[in-house]
């Protein structure tokens, strides 16, 4: 009985530890939306609703994370993608446009920097916000 109890505590602790690394998680269709402690849940929910309405969220599994840069107060939209996408000028142009859409539609025209990330949310490339 004690072994089972210790095992359950250990599993619970690891689950909490694993989840907290990326922040709290919301699910929108097959898209995971993580948000850090610098973001209010309502902001993450508004992002998730936009991802659904813009058809970003759908049948394919995706993971994004929303955070905020404390130095410049920009939102950070962090998306898991491939190294190839991080190096592509075409994708960079698309990501810039999407960051502008997020700024206008979700964050009341606040700046949104787009972080192209690997599958552990390690930033591969930052596409800083600029007005188009």
N, C-alpha and C positions, 0 to 999 in steps of 0.2 A: 504494500500500500504506500509506504514512504517513497519507494522508487518511482511509482507512478506519479505521485504528487510532485516530486522533484522534477521529473520529466516534463510534466505539464507546465510547471513554473518556468522551466528553461525554454520550452517552446514558446510560451507566451512572451517571455522577455525578448527572445530573438525576433518574434513577429513585431513587437513594438519597436525594437531597435531598427529593424529593417525598414519599417514604414516611415519612421521619423527621419531617415536619411534624406529622403526626397521631399518630405513634408506630408501634409494631410492629402488624402486622395478622394476625388470625386470621379464617377464613371458616367460617361455620356456615350451611349451606344458602345462601340468597341474602342473608344478613346479614353485613356486615363488622363485626368487633369490633376496634377499635384500642385500644391501651393504651399509656400513657406510661411513662417510666422510673421513675415513682413507684409503679408497680404491678408485682407479680410475675407472670410468665407463668401460673403456676398459678391466680392469682386471675382472670385474664382467661379462662382455660379454664373455670373453674367458672361464670363469668358466661355464657359461650357455651353451655355445657351446659344451664344454666337457661333461656336464651332458646329453646332447642330444645324442652325438656320443657314449657315454658309456652305453646308454640305462637306465641311472638313471632316467632321465626325461621321462615321458610317460603318460600312461592312469591314473595312480593313483596320487591324489593330494599330493604334498610334499611342504615343506617350508624349505629353507636354508638361512643362512645369512653369508656373508663374511665380515670379519673385520681384523684388525691387532693389535697385542699386541705391544704397544709403548715401553714397557720395553725391550723385547727380540727380537723385530722386526719379530716375527713369524706371518704368516697368521693364522687366526682362521676360520676354516670351521665349522659353527654352524648348526646342523641339528635337526629339531623337530622330536622327536621319543617318545617311551614309557619309563616309568620307568623300565619296565622289560628289555628292551634292554640296558638301562644304567647299569643294574646290571649283565648282561650276559657276561661271559668270551668268549663265542663264538662270540657274536656281537663285543666285544672289539677287538678280533683278526681281524675281517672283517674291522672294522673302522680303525685300524692301517694300513692295506694294502691299503685301499682307500685313506688315508691321504698321503701315499707314492706315489700312482698313481697321486694324485692331485699335489703334489710337482714336480714330474717328468714331467707330461704332461701339466700342466697349469702355474706353477709358477717358471719355470727355476731352479728347484731343491732347491728352498727356503723352509725352514721348514714350515710345516702345522700342527698345533695342531687341533685335532678333538674335538669339544664340543658337547656332547649329551645334548639336551635341551628339556624342556617342550614346550607346545604350545604358550608360551609367550617369547620364547628364553631365559628363565632362565636356566643357566647351571646346569645340574644334575651331570655331570661327565666330566672331561677333560682327554683326551687321548693324552699325550704329544708326539710330533714328536720325533722319533729316527730312525737312519739309520738302515735299515734291512740288 
